[in-house]
């Protein structure tokens, strides 16, 4: 009979050191919000710690990504419920510096853009965010993803088309 030692705080620290940045990047490219990505990574490791007795070290990486992705989907679902509630309650936005109409239109556009980006295929979203958010050139993206520059150009072209279609405007 093989006896395994219990999952310790040092094991958690090692996992955190090894996977924090990659899970953070994974979440960031899915939601394009670094603060949200940071929060969700922290929650992911809290959940791992709470499930420490059931963790198999061979599958912990997969479990980390699954938990992170589920937390992100839960966040998106919660935001959808909040928006629906705000619509039905006719919540008004007020500010001294900008008109409420402008704020509402800006919030609607931001929500529409975030939803459009979230609905992009993973490969398209990744290339789009690396270019538009991280300000990487196509050659740099190609090198990081181990693809040709032409493949990156095709993905970006497809992405722009999908966003134009989704938003109904030029970007």
LUMKOL-700289 format. One record per residue (C-alpha): residue number from 1; y, z, x; residue in one letter. Coordinates in steps of 0.05 Angstrom, whole numbers, plus 32768, in hexadecimal, padded with zeros to 4 digits. Layout:
BEGIN
<rec><num>NUM</num><py>Y</py><pz>Z</pz><px>X</px><residu>a</residu></rec>
...
***
This chain:
BEGIN
<rec><num>1</num><py>8000</py><pz>8000</pz><px>8000</px><residu>x</residu></rec>
<rec><num>2</num><py>8043</py><pz>7FEC</pz><px>801C</px><residu>x</residu></rec>
<rec><num>3</num><py>8079</py><pz>8022</pz><px>8017</px><residu>x</residu></rec>
<rec><num>4</num><py>80C1</py><pz>800B</pz><px>8015</px><residu>x</residu></rec>
<rec><num>5</num><py>80FA</py><pz>8038</pz><px>8027</px><residu>x</residu></rec>
<rec><num>6</num><py>8130</py><pz>8045</pz><px>7FF2</px><residu>x</residu></rec>
<rec><num>7</num><py>8170</py><pz>801C</pz><px>7FF1</px><residu>x</residu></rec>
<rec><num>8</num><py>81A5</py><pz>8043</pz><px>8018</px><residu>x</residu></rec>
<rec><num>9</num><py>81F0</py><pz>8044</pz><px>801F</px><residu>x</residu></rec>
<rec><num>10</num><py>81E8</py><pz>8022</pz><px>8062</px><residu>x</residu></rec>
<rec><num>11</num><py>81C1</py><pz>7FEB</pz><px>8041</px><residu>x</residu></rec>
<rec><num>12</num><py>81F9</py><pz>7FE1</pz><px>800F</px><residu>x</residu></rec>
<rec><num>13</num><py>822C</py><pz>7FE0</pz><px>8047</px><residu>x</residu></rec>
<rec><num>14</num><py>8203</py><pz>7FAC</pz><px>806C</px><residu>x</residu></rec>
<rec><num>15</num><py>81FE</py><pz>7F82</pz><px>802D</px><residu>x</residu></rec>
<rec><num>16</num><py>8249</py><pz>7F89</pz><px>8021</px><residu>x</residu></rec>
<rec><num>17</num><py>8259</py><pz>7F74</pz><px>8068</px><residu>x</residu></rec>
<rec><num>18</num><py>822A</py><pz>7F38</pz><px>8065</px><residu>x</residu></rec>
<rec><num>19</num><py>8239</py><pz>7F1D</pz><px>801F</px><residu>x</residu></rec>
<rec><num>20</num><py>827F</py><pz>7F34</pz><px>800B</px><residu>x</residu></rec>
<rec><num>21</num><py>82A4</py><pz>7EF6</pz><px>8024</px><residu>x</residu></rec>
<rec><num>22</num><py>8272</py><pz>7EC3</pz><px>800A</px><residu>x</residu></rec>
<rec><num>23</num><py>826E</py><pz>7EE3</pz><px>7FC4</px><residu>x</residu></rec>
<rec><num>24</num><py>82BA</py><pz>7EE8</pz><px>7FC2</px><residu>x</residu></rec>
<rec><num>25</num><py>82C0</py><pz>7E9E</pz><px>7FD4</px><residu>x</residu></rec>
<rec><num>26</num><py>828B</py><pz>7E8D</pz><px>7FA0</px><residu>x</residu></rec>
<rec><num>27</num><py>82B1</py><pz>7EB2</pz><px>7F69</px><residu>x</residu></rec>
<rec><num>28</num><py>82F5</py><pz>7E98</pz><px>7F80</px><residu>x</residu></rec>
<rec><num>29</num><py>82DF</py><pz>7E50</pz><px>7F7C</px><residu>x</residu></rec>
<rec><num>30</num><py>82C6</py><pz>7E5D</pz><px>7F36</px><residu>x</residu></rec>
<rec><num>31</num><py>8303</py><pz>7E81</pz><px>7F1B</px><residu>x</residu></rec>
<rec><num>32</num><py>833C</py><pz>7E6F</pz><px>7F4B</px><residu>x</residu></rec>
<rec><num>33</num><py>8357</py><pz>7EB6</pz><px>7F49</px><residu>x</residu></rec>
<rec><num>34</num><py>834F</py><pz>7EDD</pz><px>7F8A</px><residu>x</residu></rec>
<rec><num>35</num><py>835F</py><pz>7F20</pz><px>7F6A</px><residu>x</residu></rec>
<rec><num>36</num><py>832B</py><pz>7F16</pz><px>7F35</px><residu>x</residu></rec>
<rec><num>37</num><py>82F9</py><pz>7F00</pz><px>7F69</px><residu>x</residu></rec>
<rec><num>38</num><py>8306</py><pz>7F3F</pz><px>7F92</px><residu>x</residu></rec>
<rec><num>39</num><py>82FD</py><pz>7F6B</pz><px>7F55</px><residu>x</residu></rec>
<rec><num>40</num><py>82BC</py><pz>7F49</pz><px>7F41</px><residu>x</residu></rec>
<rec><num>41</num><py>829F</py><pz>7F4E</pz><px>7F87</px><residu>x</residu></rec>
<rec><num>42</num><py>82AC</py><pz>7F99</pz><px>7F85</px><residu>x</residu></rec>
<rec><num>43</num><py>828B</py><pz>7F9E</pz><px>7F41</px><residu>x</residu></rec>
<rec><num>44</num><py>8250</py><pz>7F76</pz><px>7F5B</px><residu>x</residu></rec>
<rec><num>45</num><py>8243</py><pz>7FA8</pz><px>7F93</px><residu>x</residu></rec>
<rec><num>46</num><py>824C</py><pz>7FE2</pz><px>7F63</px><residu>x</residu></rec>
<rec><num>47</num><py>8216</py><pz>7FC4</pz><px>7F37</px><residu>x</residu></rec>
<rec><num>48</num><py>81E9</py><pz>7FB9</pz><px>7F73</px><residu>x</residu></rec>
<rec><num>49</num><py>81F0</py><pz>8002</pz><px>7F85</px><residu>x</residu></rec>
<rec><num>50</num><py>81E0</py><pz>8018</pz><px>7F3E</px><residu>x</residu></rec>
<rec><num>51</num><py>81A1</py><pz>7FED</pz><px>7F40</px><residu>x</residu></rec>
<rec><num>52</num><py>818D</py><pz>8002</pz><px>7F87</px><residu>x</residu></rec>
<rec><num>53</num><py>814A</py><pz>801E</pz><px>7F72</px><residu>x</residu></rec>
<rec><num>54</num><py>8134</py><pz>7FDB</pz><px>7F55</px><residu>x</residu></rec>
<rec><num>55</num><py>814D</py><pz>7FAE</pz><px>7F8D</px><residu>x</residu></rec>
<rec><num>56</num><py>811E</py><pz>7F84</pz><px>7FB7</px><residu>x</residu></rec>
<rec><num>57</num><py>813D</py><pz>7F73</pz><px>7FF9</px><residu>x</residu></rec>
<rec><num>58</num><py>811F</py><pz>7F2D</pz><px>7FF7</px><residu>x</residu></rec>
<rec><num>59</num><py>8146</py><pz>7F1B</pz><px>7FB8</px><residu>x</residu></rec>
<rec><num>60</num><py>8186</py><pz>7F43</pz><px>7FC1</px><residu>x</residu></rec>
<rec><num>61</num><py>81B0</py><pz>7F06</pz><px>7FD3</px><residu>x</residu></rec>
<rec><num>62</num><py>819C</py><pz>7EE2</pz><px>7F93</px><residu>x</residu></rec>
<rec><num>63</num><py>81A8</py><pz>7F22</pz><px>7F6C</px><residu>x</residu></rec>
<rec><num>64</num><py>81EE</py><pz>7F29</pz><px>7F89</px><residu>x</residu></rec>
<rec><num>65</num><py>8202</py><pz>7EE2</pz><px>7F75</px><residu>x</residu></rec>
<rec><num>66</num><py>81E3</py><pz>7EEA</pz><px>7F30</px><residu>x</residu></rec>
<rec><num>67</num><py>8208</py><pz>7F2B</pz><px>7F22</px><residu>x</residu></rec>
<rec><num>68</num><py>824A</py><pz>7F0D</pz><px>7F3C</px><residu>x</residu></rec>
<rec><num>69</num><py>8242</py><pz>7ECF</pz><px>7F11</px><residu>x</residu></rec>
<rec><num>70</num><py>8230</py><pz>7EF9</pz><px>7ED3</px><residu>x</residu></rec>
<rec><num>71</num><py>826C</py><pz>7F25</pz><px>7EDD</px><residu>x</residu></rec>
<rec><num>72</num><py>8299</py><pz>7EE8</pz><px>7EE2</px><residu>x</residu></rec>
<rec><num>73</num><py>827B</py><pz>7ECA</pz><px>7EA2</px><residu>x</residu></rec>
<rec><num>74</num><py>8285</py><pz>7F0D</pz><px>7E7F</px><residu>x</residu></rec>
<rec><num>75</num><py>82CE</py><pz>7F0D</pz><px>7E96</px><residu>x</residu></rec>
<rec><num>76</num><py>82D9</py><pz>7EC6</pz><px>7E7B</px><residu>x</residu></rec>
<rec><num>77</num><py>82B8</py><pz>7ED9</pz><px>7E39</px><residu>x</residu></rec>
<rec><num>78</num><py>82E4</py><pz>7F17</pz><px>7E33</px><residu>x</residu></rec>
<rec><num>79</num><py>8323</py><pz>7EEE</pz><px>7E42</px><residu>x</residu></rec>
<rec><num>80</num><py>830F</py><pz>7EBD</pz><px>7E0B</px><residu>x</residu></rec>
<rec><num>81</num><py>8308</py><pz>7EF6</pz><px>7DD9</px><residu>x</residu></rec>
<rec><num>82</num><py>834C</py><pz>7F12</pz><px>7DEF</px><residu>x</residu></rec>
<rec><num>83</num><py>836E</py><pz>7ECE</pz><px>7DE6</px><residu>x</residu></rec>
<rec><num>84</num><py>834F</py><pz>7EC5</pz><px>7DA1</px><residu>x</residu></rec>
<rec><num>85</num><py>8366</py><pz>7F0A</pz><px>7D8D</px><residu>x</residu></rec>
<rec><num>86</num><py>83AD</py><pz>7EFC</pz><px>7DA7</px><residu>x</residu></rec>
<rec><num>87</num><py>83AF</py><pz>7EBB</pz><px>7D80</px><residu>x</residu></rec>
<rec><num>88</num><py>839A</py><pz>7EDD</pz><px>7D3F</px><residu>x</residu></rec>
<rec><num>89</num><py>83CA</py><pz>7F16</pz><px>7D49</px><residu>x</residu></rec>
<rec><num>90</num><py>8404</py><pz>7EE8</pz><px>7D5B</px><residu>x</residu></rec>
<rec><num>91</num><py>8416</py><pz>7F12</pz><px>7D97</px><residu>x</residu></rec>
<rec><num>92</num><py>845D</py><pz>7F03</pz><px>7DAD</px><residu>x</residu></rec>
<rec><num>93</num><py>8472</py><pz>7F02</pz><px>7DF6</px><residu>x</residu></rec>
<rec><num>94</num><py>84B6</py><pz>7F1B</pz><px>7E09</px><residu>x</residu></rec>
<rec><num>95</num><py>84DF</py><pz>7F19</pz><px>7E48</px><residu>x</residu></rec>
<rec><num>96</num><py>8527</py><pz>7F1F</pz><px>7E5C</px><residu>x</residu></rec>
<rec><num>97</num><py>8527</py><pz>7EE6</pz><px>7E8E</px><residu>x</residu></rec>
<rec><num>98</num><py>84FE</py><pz>7EAE</pz><px>7E6E</px><residu>x</residu></rec>
<rec><num>99</num><py>84F9</py><pz>7E99</pz><px>7E26</px><residu>x</residu></rec>
<rec><num>100</num><py>84BB</py><pz>7EAF</pz><px>7E00</px><residu>x</residu></rec>
<rec><num>101</num><py>84AD</py><pz>7E66</pz><px>7DEF</px><residu>x</residu></rec>
<rec><num>102</num><py>84AB</py><pz>7E54</pz><px>7E39</px><residu>x</residu></rec>
<rec><num>103</num><py>847E</py><pz>7E8F</pz><px>7E49</px><residu>x</residu></rec>
<rec><num>104</num><py>844E</py><pz>7E7D</pz><px>7E12</px><residu>x</residu></rec>
<rec><num>105</num><py>844B</py><pz>7E34</pz><px>7E27</px><residu>x</residu></rec>
<rec><num>106</num><py>8441</py><pz>7E48</pz><px>7E6F</px><residu>x</residu></rec>
<rec><num>107</num><py>8409</py><pz>7E79</pz><px>7E5D</px><residu>x</residu></rec>
<rec><num>108</num><py>83E8</py><pz>7E44</pz><px>7E31</px><residu>x</residu></rec>
<rec><num>109</num><py>83EB</py><pz>7E10</pz><px>7E69</px><residu>x</residu></rec>
<rec><num>110</num><py>83D0</py><pz>7E41</pz><px>7E9D</px><residu>x</residu></rec>
<rec><num>111</num><py>8397</py><pz>7E54</pz><px>7E6F</px><residu>x</residu></rec>
<rec><num>112</num><py>8389</py><pz>7E0B</pz><px>7E60</px><residu>x</residu></rec>
<rec><num>113</num><py>838A</py><pz>7DF9</pz><px>7EAA</px><residu>x</residu></rec>
<rec><num>114</num><py>835D</py><pz>7E34</pz><px>7EBD</px><residu>x</residu></rec>
<rec><num>115</num><py>832C</py><pz>7E21</pz><px>7E87</px><residu>x</residu></rec>
<rec><num>116</num><py>832D</py><pz>7DD8</pz><px>7E9D</px><residu>x</residu></rec>
<rec><num>117</num><py>8320</py><pz>7DED</pz><px>7EE6</px><residu>x</residu></rec>
<rec><num>118</num><py>82E9</py><pz>7E1D</pz><px>7ED0</px><residu>x</residu></rec>
<rec><num>119</num><py>82C6</py><pz>7DE5</pz><px>7EA9</px><residu>x</residu></rec>
<rec><num>120</num><py>82C5</py><pz>7DB6</pz><px>7EE5</px><residu>x</residu></rec>
<rec><num>121</num><py>8281</py><pz>7DA9</pz><px>7F06</px><residu>x</residu></rec>
<rec><num>122</num><py>8277</py><pz>7DDA</pz><px>7F40</px><residu>x</residu></rec>
<rec><num>123</num><py>827D</py><pz>7DA4</pz><px>7F75</px><residu>x</residu></rec>
<rec><num>124</num><py>82BE</py><pz>7D89</pz><px>7F58</px><residu>x</residu></rec>
<rec><num>125</num><py>82DD</py><pz>7DCE</pz><px>7F4E</px><residu>x</residu></rec>
<rec><num>126</num><py>82CB</py><pz>7DE1</pz><px>7F95</px><residu>x</residu></rec>
<rec><num>127</num><py>82EC</py><pz>7DA4</pz><px>7FB4</px><residu>x</residu></rec>
<rec><num>128</num><py>8329</py><pz>7DA8</pz><px>7F86</px><residu>x</residu></rec>
<rec><num>129</num><py>8336</py><pz>7DF2</pz><px>7F96</px><residu>x</residu></rec>
<rec><num>130</num><py>832B</py><pz>7DE8</pz><px>7FE1</px><residu>x</residu></rec>
<rec><num>131</num><py>835E</py><pz>7DB0</pz><px>7FE0</px><residu>x</residu></rec>
<rec><num>132</num><py>8392</py><pz>7DCA</pz><px>7FAF</px><residu>x</residu></rec>
<rec><num>133</num><py>838D</py><pz>7E15</pz><px>7FBA</px><residu>x</residu></rec>
<rec><num>134</num><py>8376</py><pz>7E1B</pz><px>8001</px><residu>x</residu></rec>
<rec><num>135</num><py>839F</py><pz>7DDE</pz><px>8016</px><residu>x</residu></rec>
<rec><num>136</num><py>8364</py><pz>7DC1</pz><px>803D</px><residu>x</residu></rec>
<rec><num>137</num><py>8364</py><pz>7D77</pz><px>804F</px><residu>x</residu></rec>
<rec><num>138</num><py>832A</py><pz>7D4C</pz><px>8039</px><residu>x</residu></rec>
<rec><num>139</num><py>830E</py><pz>7D49</pz><px>8080</px><residu>x</residu></rec>
<rec><num>140</num><py>830E</py><pz>7D96</pz><px>8084</px><residu>x</residu></rec>
<rec><num>141</num><py>82EC</py><pz>7D9B</pz><px>8041</px><residu>x</residu></rec>
<rec><num>142</num><py>82B8</py><pz>7D67</pz><px>8055</px><residu>x</residu></rec>
<rec><num>143</num><py>82AA</py><pz>7D8E</pz><px>8095</px><residu>x</residu></rec>
<rec><num>144</num><py>82A2</py><pz>7DD0</pz><px>8070</px><residu>x</residu></rec>
<rec><num>145</num><py>8274</py><pz>7DB2</pz><px>803B</px><residu>x</residu></rec>
<rec><num>146</num><py>824F</py><pz>7D86</pz><px>806C</px><residu>x</residu></rec>
<rec><num>147</num><py>8261</py><pz>7D47</pz><px>8044</px><residu>x</residu></rec>
<rec><num>148</num><py>8285</py><pz>7D06</pz><px>8054</px><residu>x</residu></rec>
<rec><num>149</num><py>82D0</py><pz>7CFF</pz><px>8049</px><residu>x</residu></rec>
<rec><num>150</num><py>82BF</py><pz>7CC7</pz><px>8018</px><residu>x</residu></rec>
<rec><num>151</num><py>8294</py><pz>7CF7</pz><px>7FEF</px><residu>x</residu></rec>
<rec><num>152</num><py>82CE</py><pz>7D28</pz><px>7FEC</px><residu>x</residu></rec>
<rec><num>153</num><py>82FD</py><pz>7CF0</pz><px>7FD6</px><residu>x</residu></rec>
<rec><num>154</num><py>82CD</py><pz>7CDD</pz><px>7F9E</px><residu>x</residu></rec>
<rec><num>155</num><py>82C6</py><pz>7D24</pz><px>7F87</px><residu>x</residu></rec>
<rec><num>156</num><py>8312</py><pz>7D2E</pz><px>7F87</px><residu>x</residu></rec>
<rec><num>157</num><py>831D</py><pz>7CEE</pz><px>7F61</px><residu>x</residu></rec>
<rec><num>158</num><py>82E9</py><pz>7D03</pz><px>7F2D</px><residu>x</residu></rec>
<rec><num>159</num><py>8309</py><pz>7D48</pz><px>7F28</px><residu>x</residu></rec>
<rec><num>160</num><py>834F</py><pz>7D2C</pz><px>7F1D</px><residu>x</residu></rec>
<rec><num>161</num><py>8334</py><pz>7CFF</pz><px>7EE6</px><residu>x</residu></rec>
<rec><num>162</num><py>8310</py><pz>7D39</pz><px>7EC4</px><residu>x</residu></rec>
<rec><num>163</num><py>834E</py><pz>7D65</pz><px>7EC7</px><residu>x</residu></rec>
<rec><num>164</num><py>837B</py><pz>7D2D</pz><px>7EAC</px><residu>x</residu></rec>
<rec><num>165</num><py>834B</py><pz>7D23</pz><px>7E73</px><residu>x</residu></rec>
<rec><num>166</num><py>8344</py><pz>7D6D</pz><px>7E65</px><residu>x</residu></rec>
<rec><num>167</num><py>838F</py><pz>7D7C</pz><px>7E69</px><residu>x</residu></rec>
<rec><num>168</num><py>83A6</py><pz>7D3B</pz><px>7E4A</px><residu>x</residu></rec>
<rec><num>169</num><py>83DA</py><pz>7D2F</pz><px>7E81</px><residu>x</residu></rec>
<rec><num>170</num><py>83E6</py><pz>7D19</pz><px>7EC8</px><residu>x</residu></rec>
<rec><num>171</num><py>83DE</py><pz>7D4D</pz><px>7F00</px><residu>x</residu></rec>
***
